[in-house]
Amino acid sequence: MSHTAGAGTEVDEANMNTPPAPNVAKRARRLLAGMVAGSLTERVYPEYLSFERGERPTWWKDDIALPAWGTPLGVHEYEPNTRARAFLVTEMGLALFGEGDEVTWLHYTDIAGWGPLSKEPVSMSLHIKRKNGERIEFPFPRVGQAFAFVQFIGRAIWEHEHAKELLERELAREPTP
């Protein structure tokens, strides 16, 4: 069951009990806010604004992120200073901003996979598939970013699955009163 969490945002109640995966922040820091291999100045994602570095889009307000989304890590802007088509990266998932107040929430554990990426012609977006079959398009302004973002998504999913598995093992060991 899901409920509306404001302005078209769906929050899946089953995922609200998923333990946080603190290593997602480490993955975002390395894969999204990091530098291109061999460079000290060229960022992998110049459009990614890292909250850890104190960067914020001009349109950002702290109350945009719902508490269930976890700690906001950064925003990837498709167009500078524009909320439409930007997406928020958090420790629990991604929030894709549409036109106006439209927001689509995607928990990492709700990701079933993604569509194929192409080198000819080069994919400029990533189509993420939810477990319910719905597809969500994440657009990227630069060649190659969709390919690199798959690395982050894959690691974020793994971190959450691993955290859940560890919690389940720990709960199975605890004696019941």
N, CA, C and O of each residue as an XYZ file, in Angstrom:
708
protein
N       0.837     -1.184      0.000
C       0.000      0.000      0.000
C       0.881      1.246      0.000
O       1.915      1.275      0.667
N       0.492      2.236     -0.718
C       1.241      3.486     -0.717
C       0.283      4.633     -0.443
O      -0.929      4.489     -0.601
N       0.819      5.752     -0.040
C      -0.002      6.929      0.206
C       0.673      8.134     -0.396
O       1.885      8.145     -0.612
N      -0.121      9.144     -0.665
C       0.427     10.362     -1.252
C       1.176     11.129     -0.175
O       0.683     11.303      0.939
N       2.354     11.577     -0.517
C       3.189     12.319      0.432
C       3.388     13.728     -0.070
O       4.472     14.291      0.078
N       2.375     14.301     -0.654
C       2.476     15.685     -1.125
C       2.830     15.787     -2.588
O       3.733     15.100     -3.067
N       2.138     16.622     -3.283
C       2.423     17.003     -4.674
C       2.764     15.826     -5.578
O       3.757     15.876     -6.303
N       1.950     14.759     -5.548
C       2.151     13.648     -6.465
C       3.276     12.715     -6.088
O       3.663     11.872     -6.898
N       3.812     12.829     -4.902
C       4.901     11.975     -4.469
C       4.340     10.732     -3.812
O       3.565     10.833     -2.861
N       4.714      9.575     -4.295
C       4.274      8.321     -3.702
C       5.405      7.771     -2.832
O       6.557      7.694     -3.259
N       5.053      7.394     -1.610
C       6.024      6.769     -0.716
C       5.510      5.381     -0.418
O       4.408      5.241      0.114
N       6.262      4.361     -0.739
C       5.873      2.983     -0.515
C       6.095      2.651      0.954
O       7.226      2.673      1.439
N       4.999      2.341      1.665
C       5.093      2.079      3.102
C       5.974      0.876      3.412
O       6.628      0.852      4.454
N       6.007     -0.128      2.527
C       6.849     -1.308      2.772
C       8.326     -0.928      2.822
O       9.100     -1.535      3.563
N       8.719      0.073      2.036
C      10.119      0.484      2.011
C      10.481      1.451      3.126
O      11.663      1.707      3.360
N       9.480      1.996      3.822
C       9.761      2.957      4.887
C      10.488      2.288      6.055
O      11.150      2.965      6.841
N      10.366      0.956      6.172
C      11.014      0.236      7.261
C      12.362     -0.340      6.863
O      12.984     -1.058      7.646
N      12.812     -0.040      5.673
C      14.114     -0.507      5.219
C      15.200      0.232      5.984
O      15.158      1.456      6.098
N      16.190     -0.519      6.516
C      17.249      0.175      7.262
C      18.068      1.080      6.356
O      18.253      0.769      5.179
N      18.566      2.207      6.890
C      19.428      3.072      6.082
C      20.716      2.345      5.709
O      21.173      1.463      6.435
N      21.275      2.708      4.612
C      22.533      2.134      4.147
C      23.552      3.267      4.090
O      23.636      3.966      3.081
N      24.330      3.459      5.162
C      25.229      4.611      5.221
C      26.277      4.667      4.115
O      26.796      5.741      3.812
N      26.592      3.531      3.513
C      27.602      3.545      2.457
C      27.101      4.161      1.158
O      27.897      4.404      0.251
N      25.789      4.420      1.045
C      25.266      5.083     -0.150
C      25.899      6.468     -0.266
O      26.222      6.913     -1.368
N      26.076      7.151      0.869
C      26.714      8.482      0.843
C      28.142      8.379      0.322
O      28.594      9.238     -0.436
N      28.846      7.335      0.724
C      30.218      7.129      0.255
C      30.233      6.889     -1.256
O      31.105      7.396     -1.961
N      29.264      6.115     -1.746
C      29.180      5.843     -3.191
C      28.865      7.132     -3.962
O      29.443      7.381     -5.020
N      27.950      7.946     -3.432
C      27.619      9.218     -4.099
C      28.839     10.125     -4.130
O      29.112     10.779     -5.136
N      29.566     10.158     -3.028
C      30.756     11.009     -2.943
C      31.773     10.597     -3.997
O      32.372     11.453     -4.649
N      31.971      9.302     -4.167
C      32.990      8.811     -5.087
C      32.526      8.833     -6.545
O      33.252      9.291     -7.427
N      31.306      8.332     -6.789
C      30.859      8.152     -8.169
C      30.163      9.368     -8.777
O      30.173      9.531     -9.997
N      29.561     10.221     -7.955
C      28.843     11.378     -8.491
C      29.575     12.689     -8.253
O      29.610     13.545     -9.137
N      30.161     12.857     -7.074
C      30.843     14.117     -6.754
C      32.347     14.023     -6.988
O      33.075     14.992     -6.776
N      32.810     12.851     -7.427
C      34.238     12.635     -7.620
C      34.788     13.270     -8.894
O      34.056     13.842     -9.702
N      36.084     13.147     -9.039
C      36.780     13.718    -10.198
C      36.997     12.646    -11.270
O      37.076     11.455    -10.970
N      37.091     13.089    -12.502
C      37.414     12.208    -13.617
C      38.798     11.624    -13.357
O      39.696     12.332    -12.901
N      38.972     10.343    -13.643
C      40.258      9.675    -13.426
C      41.388     10.462    -14.078
O      41.324     10.814    -15.256
N      42.421     10.730    -13.289
C      43.588     11.451    -13.783
C      43.461     12.965    -13.754
O      44.383     13.667    -14.169
N      42.341     13.481    -13.273
C      42.145     14.930    -13.228
C      41.945     15.392    -11.790
O      41.343     14.690    -10.978
N      42.452     16.569    -11.491
C      42.256     17.157    -10.169
C      41.160     18.216    -10.178
O      40.757     18.704     -9.122
N      40.674     18.573    -11.369
C      39.691     19.649    -11.457
C      38.402     19.275    -12.194
O      37.367     19.899    -11.960
N      38.438     18.285    -13.069
C      37.260     17.930    -13.872
C      36.393     16.913    -13.132
O      36.823     15.793    -12.855
N      35.158     17.328    -12.816
C      34.243     16.450    -12.083
C      33.530     15.484    -13.018
O      33.267     15.812    -14.175
N      33.219     14.302    -12.520
C      32.489     13.294    -13.281
C      31.128     13.849    -13.694
O      30.725     13.734    -14.852
N      30.436     14.442    -12.751
C      29.121     15.026    -12.986
C      29.144     16.494    -12.605
O      28.838     16.824    -11.459
N      29.492     17.378    -13.510
C      29.495     18.807    -13.179
C      28.104     19.300    -12.753
O      27.986     20.289    -12.030
N      27.047     18.597    -13.212
C      25.678     18.994    -12.877
C      25.244     18.499    -11.493
O      24.183     18.891    -11.009
N      26.046     17.645    -10.851
C      25.696     17.118     -9.524
C      26.205     18.080     -8.458
O      27.400     18.362     -8.374
N      25.267     18.581     -7.640
C      25.605     19.500     -6.559
C      25.600     18.709     -5.256
O      24.549     18.260     -4.799
N      26.772     18.542     -4.664
C      26.938     17.735     -3.456
C      26.610     18.539     -2.206
O      27.237     19.562     -1.933
N      25.622     18.070     -1.449
C      25.260     18.752     -0.212
C      26.388     18.646      0.805
O      26.561     19.543      1.629
N      27.159     17.559      0.758
C      28.301     17.406      1.667
C      29.333     18.505      1.447
O      30.044     18.888      2.376
N      29.417     19.006      0.235
C      30.359     20.095     -0.097
C      29.734     21.469      0.094
O      30.359     22.487     -0.202
N      28.508     21.498      0.586
C      27.830     22.772      0.803
C      27.199     23.359     -0.451
O      26.766     24.511     -0.442
N      27.140     22.587     -1.522
C      26.549     23.057     -2.770
C      25.033     22.847     -2.721
O      24.558     21.845     -2.186
N      24.286     23.788     -3.276
C      22.822     23.707     -3.335
C      22.361     24.392     -4.618
O      22.941     25.394     -5.035
N      21.299     23.840     -5.253
C      20.708     24.557     -6.386
C      20.050     25.836     -5.882
O      19.675     25.915     -4.712
N      19.905     26.825     -6.738
C      19.284     28.088     -6.341
C      17.840     27.894     -5.912
O      17.344     28.667     -5.092
N      17.151     26.895     -6.433
C      15.745     26.643     -6.134
C      15.541     25.757     -4.901
O      14.405     25.565     -4.469
N      16.610     25.222     -4.334
C      16.498     24.251     -3.235
C      16.000     24.892     -1.937
O      16.412     25.990     -1.561
N      15.103     24.171     -1.271
C      14.648     24.513      0.079
C      14.681     23.216      0.874
O      14.277     22.170      0.368
N      15.158     23.274      2.114
C      15.338     22.057      2.898
C      14.055     21.270      3.128
O      14.117     20.066      3.379
N      12.891     21.916      3.050
C      11.640     21.191      3.288
C      11.139     20.439      2.042
O      10.072     19.826      2.084
N      11.886     20.480      0.953
C      11.502     19.735     -0.250
C      11.585     18.232      0.008
O      10.711     17.479     -0.421
N      12.620     17.801      0.698
C      12.831     16.377      0.952
C      11.994     15.912      2.142
O      12.044     16.504      3.220
N      11.231     14.850      1.932
C      10.446     14.267      3.011
C      11.357     13.453      3.933
O      12.343     12.885      3.463
N      11.054     13.381      5.232
C      11.879     12.605      6.167
C      12.050     11.132      5.753
O      13.113     10.552      5.975
N      11.020     10.530      5.158
C      11.096      9.123      4.740
C      12.141      8.888      3.650
O      12.562      7.754      3.424
N      12.559      9.963      2.975
C      13.557      9.823      1.915
C      14.967      9.657      2.457
O      15.877      9.301      1.708
N      15.161      9.905      3.732
C      16.504      9.823      4.300
C      17.290     11.093      4.034
O      16.758     12.075      3.516
N      18.537     11.058      4.389
C      19.412     12.223      4.268
C      19.646     12.609      2.806
O      20.112     11.779      2.026
N      19.336     13.845      2.420
C      19.654     14.299      1.055
C      21.173     14.394      0.873
O      21.873     14.948      1.720
N      21.669     13.850     -0.236
C      23.114     13.848     -0.503
C      23.507     14.859     -1.576
O      24.601     15.421     -1.540
N      22.608     15.083     -2.527
C      22.913     16.025     -3.589
C      21.827     16.046     -4.642
O      20.904     15.231     -4.618
N      21.943     16.979     -5.563
C      20.977     17.137     -6.646
C      21.731     17.131     -7.970
O      22.762     17.786     -8.119
N      21.200     16.387     -8.916
C      21.713     16.406    -10.282
C      20.753     17.263    -11.095
O      19.590     16.901    -11.272
N      21.236     18.396    -11.586
C      20.406     19.286    -12.395
C      20.619     18.995    -13.875
O      21.751     18.956    -14.356
N      19.520     18.792    -14.584
C      19.613     18.617    -16.030
C      19.997     19.930    -16.680
O      20.832     19.975    -17.583
N      19.369     21.003    -16.204
C      19.646     22.361    -16.670
C      20.008     23.203    -15.453
O      19.293     23.145    -14.453
N      21.079     23.980    -15.493
C      21.460     24.784    -14.324
C      20.310     25.657    -13.809
O      19.579     26.278    -14.580
N      20.179     25.682    -12.496
C      19.186     26.518    -11.805
C      17.748     26.223    -12.203
O      16.889     27.101    -12.122
N      17.480     24.992    -12.634
C      16.146     24.585    -13.055
C      15.755     23.303    -12.336
O      16.473     22.305    -12.391
N      14.606     23.339    -11.660
C      14.125     22.174    -10.902
C      13.600     21.062    -11.816
O      13.821     19.883    -11.537
N      12.904     21.425    -12.911
C      12.335     20.423    -13.816
C      13.437     19.513    -14.366
O      14.470     19.992    -14.835
N      13.212     18.225    -14.305
C      14.124     17.160    -14.769
C      15.355     16.979    -13.890
O      16.226     16.169    -14.210
N      15.441     17.719    -12.791
C      16.527     17.485    -11.832
C      16.130     16.288    -10.964
O      14.952     15.939    -10.887
N      17.102     15.669    -10.318
C      16.738     14.641     -9.358
C      17.620     14.724     -8.116
O      18.807     15.044     -8.169
N      16.967     14.416     -6.993
C      17.598     14.427     -5.683
C      18.103     13.032     -5.379
O      17.373     12.054     -5.544
N      19.348     12.934     -4.936
C      19.934     11.669     -4.506
C      19.937     11.689     -2.984
O      20.477     12.611     -2.373
N      19.330     10.668     -2.367
C      19.312     10.564     -0.908
C      19.877      9.218     -0.498
O      20.188      8.381     -1.345
N      20.008      9.013      0.810
C      20.523      7.728      1.272
C      19.529      6.594      1.038
O      19.911      5.425      1.067
N      18.234      6.933      0.804
C      17.207      5.912      0.645
C      16.696      5.751     -0.790
O      16.087      4.730     -1.112
N      16.934      6.737     -1.654
C      16.438      6.637     -3.013
C      16.616      7.915     -3.808
O      17.453      8.757     -3.483
N      15.811      8.045     -4.860
C      15.905      9.163     -5.783
C      14.546      9.848     -5.902
O      13.514      9.178     -5.922
N      14.542     11.153     -5.980
C      13.320     11.919     -6.221
C      13.516     12.689     -7.517
O      14.366     13.576     -7.602
N      12.723     12.345     -8.524
C      12.803     13.001     -9.823
C      11.770     14.120     -9.864
O      10.581     13.881     -9.648
N      12.220     15.336    -10.140
C      11.348     16.497    -10.184
C      10.830     16.707    -11.599
O      11.593     16.741    -12.565
N       9.513     16.847    -11.693
C       8.879     17.113    -12.976
C       8.538     18.584    -13.086
O       9.179     19.436    -12.471
N       7.527     18.866    -13.873
C       7.063     20.245    -14.029
C       6.278     20.656    -12.783
O       5.588     19.830    -12.186
N       6.379     21.910    -12.396
C       5.640     22.406    -11.228
C       6.049     21.679     -9.952
O       7.235     21.561     -9.645
N       5.052     21.194     -9.213
C       5.310     20.504     -7.951
C       5.419     18.990     -8.102
O       5.550     18.283     -7.103
N       5.368     18.489     -9.309
C       5.396     17.048     -9.553
C       6.741     16.443     -9.118
O       7.809     16.911     -9.513
N       6.654     15.391     -8.292
C       7.851     14.682     -7.825
C       7.561     13.189     -7.861
O       6.509     12.746     -7.400
N       8.487     12.415     -8.405
C       8.372     10.958     -8.399
C       9.452     10.407     -7.490
O      10.640     10.624     -7.725
N       9.032      9.681     -6.432
C       9.960      9.082     -5.478
C      10.251      7.645     -5.893
O       9.341      6.911     -6.279
N      11.509      7.246     -5.816
C      11.933      5.898     -6.167
C      12.923      5.399     -5.114
O      14.071      5.840     -5.072
N      12.470      4.483     -4.273
C      13.340      3.877     -3.263
C      14.295      2.909     -3.973
O      13.900      2.233     -4.922
N      15.538      2.845     -3.519
C      16.506      1.965     -4.178
C      16.032      0.513     -4.205
O      16.286     -0.197     -5.178
N      15.347      0.060     -3.149
C      14.888     -1.331     -3.112
C      13.690     -1.576     -4.020
O      13.288     -2.725     -4.200
N      13.109     -0.524     -4.598
C      11.985     -0.657     -5.521
C      12.465     -0.757     -6.973
O      11.654     -0.916     -7.885
N      13.760     -0.665     -7.183
C      14.312     -0.727     -8.542
C      14.490     -2.189     -8.949
O      15.192     -2.955     -8.290
N      13.833     -2.554    -10.055
C      13.927     -3.922    -10.568
C      15.018     -4.036    -11.636
O      15.472     -5.138    -11.944
N      15.429     -2.922    -12.187
C      16.444     -2.930    -13.238
C      16.344     -1.656    -14.053
O      15.711     -0.683    -13.642
N      16.972     -1.677    -15.204
C      16.938     -0.513    -16.089
C      17.015     -0.983    -17.525
O      17.460     -2.091    -17.827
N      16.566     -0.098    -18.397
C      16.564     -0.419    -19.821
C      17.974     -0.453    -20.377
O      18.908      0.055    -19.758
N      18.123     -1.054    -21.546
C      19.449     -1.128    -22.165
C      19.963      0.260    -22.543
O      19.200      1.146    -22.928
N      21.266      0.414    -22.423
C      21.916      1.647    -22.846
C      22.606      1.378    -24.172
O      23.043      0.257    -24.432
N      22.704      2.395    -25.004
C      23.259      2.237    -26.345
C      24.445      3.181    -26.564
O      24.460      4.317    -26.089
N      25.429      2.675    -27.292
C      26.563      3.517    -27.680
C      26.340      4.136    -29.055
O      27.007      5.104    -29.420
N      25.402      3.578    -29.817
C      25.140      4.042    -31.172
C      23.650      4.040    -31.421
O      23.137      2.956    -31.701
N      22.917      5.081    -31.356
C      23.315      6.388    -30.848
C      23.479      6.336    -29.323
O      22.912      5.464    -28.664
N      24.234      7.246    -28.785
C      24.549      7.256    -27.365
C      23.303      7.574    -26.538
O      22.581      8.530    -26.818
N      23.068      6.753    -25.515
C      21.927      6.973    -24.623
C      22.132      8.243    -23.814
O      23.176      8.443    -23.193
N      21.114      9.098    -23.832
C      21.164     10.355    -23.072
C      20.204     10.317    -21.886
O      19.992     11.327    -21.215
N      19.625      9.138    -21.636
C      18.763      8.980    -20.468
C      18.831      7.528    -20.023
O      19.239      6.633    -20.763
N      18.413      7.341    -18.788
C      18.378      6.013    -18.185
C      16.927      5.731    -17.820
O      16.303      6.515    -17.106
N      16.388      4.620    -18.304
C      15.016      4.230    -18.004
C      15.063      3.180    -16.906
O      15.421      2.025    -17.139
N      14.690      3.610    -15.691
C      14.718      2.706    -14.539
C      13.364      2.040    -14.417
O      12.326      2.694    -14.513
N      13.383      0.724    -14.203
C      12.151     -0.056    -14.083
C      11.882     -0.362    -12.610
O      12.737     -0.893    -11.901
N      10.664     -0.012    -12.169
C      10.227     -0.339    -10.806
C       9.779     -1.792    -10.756
O       9.510     -2.409    -11.786
N       9.703     -2.328     -9.540
C       9.245     -3.703     -9.379
C       7.803     -3.888     -9.829
O       7.413     -5.006    -10.166
N       6.989     -2.814     -9.847
C       5.606     -2.915    -10.314
C       5.504     -2.794    -11.840
O       4.401     -2.808    -12.386
N       6.646     -2.675    -12.531
C       6.674     -2.598    -13.988
C       6.741     -1.187    -14.551
O       7.070     -1.008    -15.723
N       6.432     -0.177    -13.731
C       6.488      1.213    -14.193
C       7.925      1.583    -14.549
O       8.873      1.149    -13.895
N       8.069      2.389    -15.592
C       9.393      2.868    -16.010
C       9.484      4.373    -15.776
O       8.540      5.115    -16.050
N      10.629      4.809    -15.269
C      10.861      6.222    -14.990
C      12.121      6.638    -15.741
O      13.162      5.989    -15.632
N      12.020      7.724    -16.501
C      13.164      8.202    -17.289
C      13.953      9.245    -16.508
O      13.392     10.220    -16.009
N      15.263      9.026    -16.410
C      16.197      9.978    -15.806
C      17.075     10.517    -16.930
O      17.942      9.802    -17.435
N      16.859     11.778    -17.329
C      17.623     12.356    -18.435
C      18.988     12.899    -17.977
O      19.146     13.342    -16.839
N      19.951     12.854    -18.876
C      21.292     13.376    -18.607
C      21.715     14.291    -19.744
O      21.498     13.962    -20.910
N      22.320     15.442    -19.427
C      22.685     16.393    -20.476
C      23.977     16.066    -21.215
O      24.229     16.615    -22.287
N      24.804     15.175    -20.653
C      26.111     14.903    -21.284
C      26.234     13.442    -21.698
O      25.678     12.548    -21.060
N      26.967     13.223    -22.770
C      27.233     11.879    -23.265
C      27.969     11.078    -22.188
O      28.913     11.569    -21.570
N      27.529      9.860    -21.980
C      28.217      8.955    -21.063
C      27.712      8.985    -19.629
O      28.018      8.073    -18.860
N      26.946     10.006    -19.243
C      26.515     10.093    -17.852
C      25.525      8.993    -17.473
O      25.556      8.508    -16.343
N      24.653      8.592    -18.389
C      23.710      7.515    -18.094
C      24.472      6.228    -17.776
O      24.097      5.495    -16.862
N      25.538      5.955    -18.528
C      26.347      4.760    -18.289
C      26.985      4.810    -16.901
O      26.964      3.826    -16.162
N      27.545      5.954    -16.560
C      28.208      6.092    -15.263
C      27.211      6.069    -14.104
O      27.529      5.566    -13.027
N      26.002      6.611    -14.317
C      25.010      6.632    -13.240
C      24.555      5.222    -12.878
O      24.178      4.961    -11.735
N      24.593      4.310    -13.855
C      24.253      2.908    -13.586
C      25.186      2.338    -12.513
O      24.750      1.537    -11.687
N      26.447      2.734    -12.513
C      27.379      2.268    -11.470
C      26.879      2.662    -10.088
O      26.866      1.842     -9.170
N      26.467      3.924     -9.941
C      25.973      4.384     -8.658
C      24.702      3.631     -8.262
O      24.597      3.148     -7.135
N      23.741      3.529     -9.172
C      22.474      2.851     -8.880
C      22.728      1.403     -8.451
O      22.161      0.936     -7.463
N      23.568      0.708     -9.184
C      23.879     -0.680     -8.844
C      24.455     -0.817     -7.444
O      24.069     -1.712     -6.692
N      25.370      0.062     -7.099
C      25.981      0.024     -5.760
C      24.971      0.412     -4.677
O      24.959     -0.188     -3.602
N      24.129      1.402     -4.948
C      23.125      1.825     -3.962
C      22.132      0.694     -3.689
O      21.771      0.452     -2.538
N      21.692      0.008     -4.735
C      20.789     -1.135     -4.555
C      21.474     -2.198     -3.711
O      20.888     -2.705     -2.753
N      22.713     -2.540     -4.059
C      23.453     -3.556     -3.309
C      23.596     -3.162     -1.843
O      23.406     -3.998     -0.959
N      23.928     -1.904     -1.574
C      24.098     -1.443     -0.185
C      22.813     -1.651      0.613
O      22.866     -2.080      1.765
N      21.667     -1.353      0.017
C      20.390     -1.519      0.718
C      20.036     -2.985      0.905
O      19.554     -3.377      1.967
N      20.269     -3.794     -0.112
C      19.994     -5.228      0.028
C      20.893     -5.839      1.095
O      20.446     -6.676      1.879
N      22.151     -5.428      1.129
C      23.107     -5.924      2.117
C      22.699     -5.492      3.525
O      22.734     -6.306      4.447
N      22.311     -4.225      3.709
C      21.884     -3.726      5.023
C      20.651     -4.483      5.507
O      20.551     -4.823      6.685
N      19.717     -4.745      4.603
C      18.503     -5.487      4.958
C      18.843     -6.920      5.367
O      18.305     -7.438      6.345
N      19.736     -7.551      4.615
C      20.163     -8.914      4.917
C      20.841     -8.985      6.284
O      20.571     -9.900      7.062
N      21.717     -8.026      6.580
C      22.392     -7.995      7.878
C      21.390     -7.823      9.016
O      21.514     -8.474     10.053
N      20.399     -6.954      8.831
C      19.375     -6.746      9.847
C      18.556     -8.017     10.066
O      18.271     -8.384     11.206
N      18.179     -8.687      8.978
C      17.416     -9.932      9.085
C      18.210    -11.005      9.820
O      17.647    -11.731     10.640
N      19.505    -11.118      9.543
C      20.357    -12.092     10.257
C      20.431    -11.781     11.737
O      20.350    -12.673     12.581
N      20.589    -10.486     12.042
C      20.680    -10.064     13.434
C      19.375    -10.354     14.182
O      19.397    -10.815     15.323
N      18.252    -10.084     13.539
C      16.952    -10.346     14.167
C      16.712    -11.846     14.353
O      16.078    -12.257     15.325
N      17.219    -12.666     13.421
C      17.057    -14.106     13.527
C      17.865    -14.681     14.690
O      17.486    -15.711     15.248
N      18.962    -14.042     15.063
C      19.816    -14.490     16.175
C      19.250    -14.095     17.540
O      19.521    -14.755     18.544
N      18.469    -13.025     17.573
C      17.957    -12.532     18.860
C      16.891    -13.476     19.400
O      15.968    -13.852     18.677
N      17.013    -13.860     20.670
C      15.976    -14.719     21.260
C      14.693    -13.893     21.460
O      14.740    -12.715     21.812
N      13.571    -14.539     21.228
C      12.295    -13.863     21.425
C      11.871    -14.001     22.889
O      12.054    -15.061     23.487
N      11.313    -12.949     23.463
C      10.936    -13.013     24.885
C       9.746    -13.905     25.136
O       9.317    -14.056     26.279
